[in-house]
Amino acid sequence: MDECKDYKRKYACLRRFLFTRWFNPERFLNDQFRMLAEFCPDVVFVVDAGGWIIMVNHAATKVSGYSRDEILGQHFRMFLTLDDLSAGFKIFYRTLRGESTEATRLRIRRKDGSTTVLELSGTPIRIKGKFIGGLAIARDVSEQMRRQSQDRIREQTFIQLMADLESERRQVKTLKNELAQLKGHITPS
């Protein structure tokens, strides 16, 4: 079992070395794109035709908690939760077919074991008509989803309070009517 882990670690290191040295993303990504991607506040990454990550920006390291070296050379599936693995592969295969994908929400596993929700869009990268990989841009929407959930709870609470207030108002009105009727039946002595 230990040699299996060791093999996987060595394989990952070899892949990372090959993709960062031999299959260098600089061969097909120009300096302007890399600069733009690096300073983009959204997660930007590029995968090759096999799904291996060959370029990643700083935002991806912040969102995932992994360093650039830990991400490069890894397969994109390593970062998806099991529940969203199928959706991630659907996006990847659509990109392989040359289609751009609309924003899809996927959960990723962070280095600390927690998860976060990204809204991801992908598009194919072609050089001289040949598919060489896919570009993905993703935005962390977990905070937005949390706020929306809190807003729904507040809205439901407000609706319930308004219903309770209306019920109390009707009870007060009924009690006033009953009190008025009782006053009419009481004769002063």
Phi and psi in degrees as GROMACS dihedral restraints (atoms count N, CA, C in turn):
[ dihedral_restraints ]
;  ai    aj    ak    al  type     phi  dphi    fc
    3     4     5     6     1   -65.8    20    10
    4     5     6     7     1   -38.1    20    10
    6     7     8     9     1   -70.0    20    10
    7     8     9    10     1   -25.1    20    10
    9    10    11    12     1   -66.3    20    10
   10    11    12    13     1   -45.9    20    10
   12    13    14    15     1   -62.1    20    10
   13    14    15    16     1   -42.2    20    10
   15    16    17    18     1   -63.3    20    10
   16    17    18    19     1   -41.8    20    10
   18    19    20    21     1   -60.6    20    10
   19    20    21    22     1   -46.1    20    10
   21    22    23    24     1   -62.8    20    10
   22    23    24    25     1   -41.3    20    10
   24    25    26    27     1   -63.9    20    10
   25    26    27    28     1   -45.0    20    10
   27    28    29    30     1   -65.0    20    10
   28    29    30    31     1   -39.7    20    10
   30    31    32    33     1   -63.2    20    10
   31    32    33    34     1   -43.2    20    10
   33    34    35    36     1   -63.5    20    10
   34    35    36    37     1   -41.3    20    10
   36    37    38    39     1   -64.6    20    10
   37    38    39    40     1   -42.1    20    10
   39    40    41    42     1   -63.2    20    10
   40    41    42    43     1   -45.4    20    10
   42    43    44    45     1   -60.6    20    10
   43    44    45    46     1   -44.9    20    10
   45    46    47    48     1   -60.5    20    10
   46    47    48    49     1   -43.8    20    10
   48    49    50    51     1   -61.7    20    10
   49    50    51    52     1   -47.5    20    10
   51    52    53    54     1   -61.7    20    10
   52    53    54    55     1   -42.7    20    10
   54    55    56    57     1   -76.4    20    10
   55    56    57    58     1   -26.6    20    10
   57    58    59    60     1   -91.6    20    10
   58    59    60    61     1   -20.8    20    10
   60    61    62    63     1  -107.6    20    10
   61    62    63    64     1   -58.0    20    10
   63    64    65    66     1   -78.9    20    10
   64    65    66    67     1   -52.3    20    10
   66    67    68    69     1  -100.0    20    10
   67    68    69    70     1    62.1    20    10
   69    70    71    72     1   -67.8    20    10
   70    71    72    73     1   128.2    20    10
   72    73    74    75     1   -58.9    20    10
   73    74    75    76     1   -21.1    20    10
   75    76    77    78     1   -64.7    20    10
   76    77    78    79     1   -18.2    20    10
   78    79    80    81     1   -66.0    20    10
   79    80    81    82     1   -27.8    20    10
   81    82    83    84     1  -127.5    20    10
   82    83    84    85     1    -5.4    20    10
   84    85    86    87     1  -110.5    20    10
   85    86    87    88     1   118.8    20    10
   87    88    89    90     1   -75.4    20    10
   88    89    90    91     1   167.7    20    10
   90    91    92    93     1   -60.1    20    10
   91    92    93    94     1   -39.6    20    10
   93    94    95    96     1   -63.3    20    10
   94    95    96    97     1   -43.1    20    10
   96    97    98    99     1   -63.4    20    10
   97    98    99   100     1   -46.2    20    10
   99   100   101   102     1   -62.1    20    10
  100   101   102   103     1   -38.5    20    10
  102   103   104   105     1   -65.8    20    10
  103   104   105   106     1   -45.2    20    10
  105   106   107   108     1   -60.1    20    10
  106   107   108   109     1   -46.6    20    10
  108   109   110   111     1   -62.9    20    10
  109   110   111   112     1   -39.7    20    10
  111   112   113   114     1   -64.4    20    10
  112   113   114   115     1   -36.7    20    10
  114   115   116   117     1   -96.1    20    10
  115   116   117   118     1     1.5    20    10
  117   118   119   120     1   -70.2    20    10
  118   119   120   121     1   134.3    20    10
  120   121   122   123     1   -72.7    20    10
  121   122   123   124     1   -15.4    20    10
  123   124   125   126     1   -89.5    20    10
  124   125   126   127     1   159.6    20    10
  126   127   128   129     1   -71.1    20    10
  127   128   129   130     1   129.4    20    10
  129   130   131   132     1  -129.2    20    10
  130   131   132   133     1   128.0    20    10
  132   133   134   135     1  -147.5    20    10
  133   134   135   136     1   157.7    20    10
  135   136   137   138     1  -123.4    20    10
  136   137   138   139     1   134.2    20    10
  138   139   140   141     1  -115.4    20    10
  139   140   141   142     1   151.5    20    10
  141   142   143   144     1   -82.7    20    10
  142   143   144   145     1  -174.9    20    10
  144   145   146   147     1   -65.8    20    10
  145   146   147   148     1   -15.1    20    10
  147   148   149   150     1   -96.3    20    10
  148   149   150   151     1    -4.8    20    10
  150   151   152   153     1    94.0    20    10
  151   152   153   154     1     8.6    20    10
  153   154   155   156     1   -86.2    20    10
  154   155   156   157     1   135.6    20    10
  156   157   158   159     1   -76.2    20    10
  157   158   159   160     1   123.0    20    10
  159   160   161   162     1  -117.0    20    10
  160   161   162   163     1    -9.2    20    10
  162   163   164   165     1  -154.1    20    10
  163   164   165   166     1   140.6    20    10
  165   166   167   168     1  -149.9    20    10
  166   167   168   169     1   145.4    20    10
  168   169   170   171     1   -97.6    20    10
  169   170   171   172     1   177.2    20    10
  171   172   173   174     1   -63.6    20    10
  172   173   174   175     1   -36.6    20    10
  174   175   176   177     1   -60.0    20    10
  175   176   177   178     1   -34.7    20    10
  177   178   179   180     1   -64.8    20    10
  178   179   180   181     1   -37.1    20    10
  180   181   182   183     1   -69.3    20    10
  181   182   183   184     1   -37.2    20    10
  183   184   185   186     1   -66.5    20    10
  184   185   186   187     1   -44.3    20    10
  186   187   188   189     1   -69.5    20    10
  187   188   189   190     1   -41.2    20    10
  189   190   191   192     1   -85.7    20    10
  190   191   192   193     1   -25.9    20    10
  192   193   194   195     1    85.9    20    10
  193   194   195   196     1    -6.7    20    10
  195   196   197   198     1   -90.2    20    10
  196   197   198   199     1   153.2    20    10
  198   199   200   201     1   -78.7    20    10
  199   200   201   202     1   164.4    20    10
  201   202   203   204     1   -58.0    20    10
  202   203   204   205     1   -42.5    20    10
  204   205   206   207     1   -64.3    20    10
  205   206   207   208     1   -31.5    20    10
  207   208   209   210     1   -74.8    20    10
  208   209   210   211     1   -23.7    20    10
  210   211   212   213     1   -89.2    20    10
  211   212   213   214     1   -45.3    20    10
  213   214   215   216     1   -58.9    20    10
  214   215   216   217     1   135.3    20    10
  216   217   218   219     1    85.9    20    10
  217   218   219   220     1    -5.5    20    10
  219   220   221   222     1   -89.4    20    10
  220   221   222   223     1   154.5    20    10
  222   223   224   225     1   -80.9    20    10
  223   224   225   226     1   142.8    20    10
  225   226   227   228     1   -58.0    20    10
  226   227   228   229     1   -28.8    20    10
  228   229   230   231     1   -63.4    20    10
  229   230   231   232     1   -22.5    20    10
  231   232   233   234     1   -65.8    20    10
  232   233   234   235     1   -18.7    20    10
  234   235   236   237     1  -102.7    20    10
  235   236   237   238     1   -11.2    20    10
  237   238   239   240     1   -85.8    20    10
  238   239   240   241     1   149.7    20    10
  240   241   242   243     1   -74.3    20    10
  241   242   243   244     1   159.0    20    10
  243   244   245   246     1   -59.8    20    10
  244   245   246   247     1   -36.5    20    10
  246   247   248   249     1   -64.7    20    10
  247   248   249   250     1   -28.7    20    10
  249   250   251   252     1  -106.8    20    10
  250   251   252   253     1     6.5    20    10
  252   253   254   255     1   -61.0    20    10
  253   254   255   256     1   -44.4    20    10
  255   256   257   258     1   -61.5    20    10
  256   257   258   259     1   -46.0    20    10
  258   259   260   261     1   -63.2    20    10
  259   260   261   262     1   -37.7    20    10
  261   262   263   264     1   -63.5    20    10
  262   263   264   265     1   -42.3    20    10
  264   265   266   267     1   -68.8    20    10
  265   266   267   268     1   -33.9    20    10
  267   268   269   270     1   -61.5    20    10
  268   269   270   271     1   -44.3    20    10
  270   271   272   273     1   -61.6    20    10
  271   272   273   274     1   -44.7    20    10
  273   274   275   276     1   -61.7    20    10
  274   275   276   277     1   -46.7    20    10
  276   277   278   279     1   -68.3    20    10
  277   278   279   280     1   -34.2    20    10
  279   280   281   282     1   -64.3    20    10
  280   281   282   283     1   -40.3    20    10
  282   283   284   285     1   -64.9    20    10
  283   284   285   286     1   -39.7    20    10
  285   286   287   288     1   -58.8    20    10
  286   287   288   289     1   -34.9    20    10
  288   289   290   291     1   -77.9    20    10
  289   290   291   292     1    -1.6    20    10
  291   292   293   294     1    94.8    20    10
  292   293   294   295     1    10.0    20    10
  294   295   296   297     1   -95.5    20    10
  295   296   297   298     1   143.8    20    10
  297   298   299   300     1   -85.7    20    10
  298   299   300   301     1   148.0    20    10
  300   301   302   303     1  -112.3    20    10
  301   302   303   304     1   145.0    20    10
  303   304   305   306     1   -77.9    20    10
  304   305   306   307     1   169.4    20    10
  306   307   308   309     1   -59.5    20    10
  307   308   309   310     1   124.0    20    10
  309   310   311   312     1  -127.8    20    10
  310   311   312   313     1   136.0    20    10
  312   313   314   315     1   -87.3    20    10
  313   314   315   316     1   127.7    20    10
  315   316   317   318     1  -133.7    20    10
  316   317   318   319     1   144.7    20    10
  318   319   320   321     1   -96.3    20    10
  319   320   321   322     1   136.2    20    10
  321   322   323   324     1  -117.4    20    10
  322   323   324   325     1   153.7    20    10
  324   325   326   327     1   -90.4    20    10
  325   326   327   328     1   128.8    20    10
  327   328   329   330     1   -86.4    20    10
  328   329   330   331     1   167.2    20    10
  330   331   332   333     1   -60.9    20    10
  331   332   333   334     1   -34.8    20    10
  333   334   335   336     1   -78.8    20    10
  334   335   336   337     1     2.4    20    10
  336   337   338   339     1    95.1    20    10
  337   338   339   340     1   -14.2    20    10
  339   340   341   342     1   -77.0    20    10
  340   341   342   343     1   171.4    20    10
  342   343   344   345     1  -121.0    20    10
  343   344   345   346     1   157.4    20    10
  345   346   347   348     1  -141.7    20    10
  346   347   348   349     1   155.3    20    10
  348   349   350   351     1  -102.5    20    10
  349   350   351   352     1   127.6    20    10
  351   352   353   354     1  -114.2    20    10
  352   353   354   355     1   143.9    20    10
  354   355   356   357     1  -103.3    20    10
  355   356   357   358     1   111.5    20    10
  357   358   359   360     1  -114.3    20    10
  358   359   360   361     1   138.2    20    10
  360   361   362   363     1  -127.0    20    10
  361   362   363   364     1   142.9    20    10
  363   364   365   366     1  -130.4    20    10
  364   365   366   367     1   155.7    20    10
  366   367   368   369     1  -146.9    20    10
  367   368   369   370     1   145.7    20    10
  369   370   371   372     1   -72.9    20    10
  370   371   372   373     1   152.8    20    10
  372   373   374   375     1  -114.1    20    10
  373   374   375   376     1   125.5    20    10
  375   376   377   378     1  -124.8    20    10
  376   377   378   379     1   141.4    20    10
  378   379   380   381     1  -124.8    20    10
  379   380   381   382     1   121.0    20    10
  381   382   383   384     1    54.0    20    10
  382   383   384   385     1    40.9    20    10
  384   385   386   387     1    80.7    20    10
  385   386   387   388     1    -6.9    20    10
  387   388   389   390     1   -97.8    20    10
  388   389   390   391     1   131.6    20    10
  390   391   392   393     1   -70.1    20    10
  391   392   393   394     1   124.2    20    10
  393   394   395   396     1  -118.3    20    10
  394   395   396   397     1   -11.2    20    10
  396   397   398   399     1   168.5    20    10
  397   398   399   400     1  -170.4    20    10
  399   400   401   402     1  -133.6    20    10
  400   401   402   403     1   143.9    20    10
  402   403   404   405     1  -103.7    20    10
  403   404   405   406     1   131.4    20    10
  405   406   407   408     1  -124.4    20    10
  406   407   408   409     1   137.7    20    10
  408   409   410   411     1  -123.0    20    10
  409   410   411   412     1   129.9    20    10
  411   412   413   414     1  -136.2    20    10
  412   413   414   415     1   148.3    20    10
  414   415   416   417     1  -122.5    20    10
  415   416   417   418     1   135.6    20    10
  417   418   419   420     1   -73.4    20    10
  418   419   420   421     1   114.5    20    10
  420   421   422   423     1  -113.0    20    10
  421   422   423   424     1    11.9    20    10
  423   424   425   426     1   -63.5    20    10
  424   425   426   427     1   -39.8    20    10
  426   427   428   429     1   -67.2    20    10
  427   428   429   430     1   -41.8    20    10
  429   430   431   432     1   -61.1    20    10
  430   431   432   433     1   -42.5    20    10
  432   433   434   435     1   -65.0    20    10
  433   434   435   436     1   -38.5    20    10
  435   436   437   438     1   -63.8    20    10
  436   437   438   439     1   -44.1    20    10
  438   439   440   441     1   -63.2    20    10
  439   440   441   442     1   -41.3    20    10
  441   442   443   444     1   -62.8    20    10
  442   443   444   445     1   -39.1    20    10
  444   445   446   447     1   -64.6    20    10
  445   446   447   448     1   -43.7    20    10
  447   448   449   450     1   -64.8    20    10
  448   449   450   451     1   -38.3    20    10
  450   451   452   453     1   -63.2    20    10
  451   452   453   454     1   -41.0    20    10
  453   454   455   456     1   -62.9    20    10
  454   455   456   457     1   -41.3    20    10
  456   457   458   459     1   -64.1    20    10
  457   458   459   460     1   -44.3    20    10
  459   460   461   462     1   -61.5    20    10
  460   461   462   463     1   -42.2    20    10
  462   463   464   465     1   -63.7    20    10
  463   464   465   466     1   -44.7    20    10
  465   466   467   468     1   -63.1    20    10
  466   467   468   469     1   -39.8    20    10
  468   469   470   471     1   -63.8    20    10
  469   470   471   472     1   -43.7    20    10
  471   472   473   474     1   -61.9    20    10
  472   473   474   475     1   -44.8    20    10
  474   475   476   477     1   -61.2    20    10
  475   476   477   478     1   -42.8    20    10
  477   478   479   480     1   -65.1    20    10
  478   479   480   481     1   -41.9    20    10
  480   481   482   483     1   -63.0    20    10
  481   482   483   484     1   -41.3    20    10
  483   484   485   486     1   -64.6    20    10
  484   485   486   487     1   -39.3    20    10
  486   487   488   489     1   -66.0    20    10
  487   488   489   490     1   -42.9    20    10
  489   490   491   492     1   -62.8    20    10
  490   491   492   493     1   -42.0    20    10
  492   493   494   495     1   -62.6    20    10
  493   494   495   496     1   -42.8    20    10
  495   496   497   498     1   -63.6    20    10
  496   497   498   499     1   -40.6    20    10
  498   499   500   501     1   -62.9    20    10
  499   500   501   502     1   -44.9    20    10
  501   502   503   504     1   -63.0    20    10
  502   503   504   505     1   -40.2    20    10
  504   505   506   507     1   -60.9    20    10
  505   506   507   508     1   -42.8    20    10
  507   508   509   510     1   -64.9    20    10
  508   509   510   511     1   -39.1    20    10
  510   511   512   513     1   -64.3    20    10
  511   512   513   514     1   -42.4    20    10
  513   514   515   516     1   -62.4    20    10
  514   515   516   517     1   -43.2    20    10
  516   517   518   519     1   -62.4    20    10
  517   518   519   520     1   -43.0    20    10
  519   520   521   522     1   -62.7    20    10
  520   521   522   523     1   -43.9    20    10
  522   523   524   525     1   -64.4    20    10
  523   524   525   526     1   -38.0    20    10
  525   526   527   528     1   -63.4    20    10
  526   527   528   529     1   -43.6    20    10
  528   529   530   531     1   -62.7    20    10
  529   530   531   532     1   -43.8    20    10
  531   532   533   534     1   -64.2    20    10
  532   533   534   535     1   -40.4    20    10
  534   535   536   537     1   -64.2    20    10
  535   536   537   538     1   -40.9    20    10
  537   538   539   540     1   -64.0    20    10
  538   539   540   541     1   -40.6    20    10
  540   541   542   543     1   -64.6    20    10
  541   542   543   544     1   -41.2    20    10
  543   544   545   546     1   -64.7    20    10
  544   545   546   547     1   -40.2    20    10
  546   547   548   549     1   -62.0    20    10
  547   548   549   550     1   -35.6    20    10
  549   550   551   552     1   -69.5    20    10
  550   551   552   553     1   -25.6    20    10
  552   553   554   555     1   -89.0    20    10
  553   554   555   556     1   -17.5    20    10
  555   556   557   558     1   -87.4    20    10
  556   557   558   559     1   127.5    20    10
  558   559   560   561     1  -107.1    20    10
  559   560   561   562     1   134.4    20    10
  561   562   563   564     1   -69.6    20    10
  562   563   564   565     1   142.0    20    10
